[in-house]
Amino acid sequence: MPASAMNMKAKRPLFDFTAVEVDKAPVTLVQAVFQRIRNKDFGGVFLSLLLILVPSGFAVFFVRDRYHRRRGGEPIQLTLG
């Protein structure tokens, strides 16, 4: 393409509408984390994930531990061969 053709403006706009970004507060915790990722606030992201993942990890561990203790089966013994 010649350089003069590249500098020409389109006769009409590509879209017939404009988008306006509205600054609203995030509704959920997940949306808040995504907003922090977009804003590159990684300290806040890691803190949020830490506050979510650590308690949920402990909860899963204790629920599974309690379940396996109630079952009362023999423990699995692994042997290397």
C-alpha positions, 0 to 999 in steps of 0.5 A, spaced: 500 500 500 502 506 498 503 511 504 498 516 502 493 511 502 495 509 509 494 516 511 487 517 509 481 517 514 475 512 513 469 516 510 465 513 516 467 510 523 468 503 524 462 503 530 456 507 530 457 507 538 462 509 543 463 505 550 463 509 556 467 505 562 463 506 569 467 506 575 463 502 580 465 498 586 466 490 585 460 486 587 464 480 589 470 478 592 472 475 585 471 481 581 475 485 587 481 480 585 480 481 578 480 489 578 486 489 583 490 484 577 488 489 572 490 495 576 497 491 577 496 491 585 499 485 586 500 486 594 493 486 594 492 480 590 496 476 594 493 478 600 486 476 598 488 470 595 492 468 602 486 470 606 481 465 602 486 459 600 489 458 607 483 458 611 480 453 606 486 449 605 485 448 613 478 446 612 479 441 607 485 438 611 481 437 617 474 435 614 478 430 610 482 428 616 475 427 620 472 423 615 478 418 614 478 417 622 471 416 622 472 410 617 477 407 621 480 403 616 487 400 616 492 405 613 495 405 607 502 402 607 507 403 601 513 399 600 518 401 595 520 395 590 
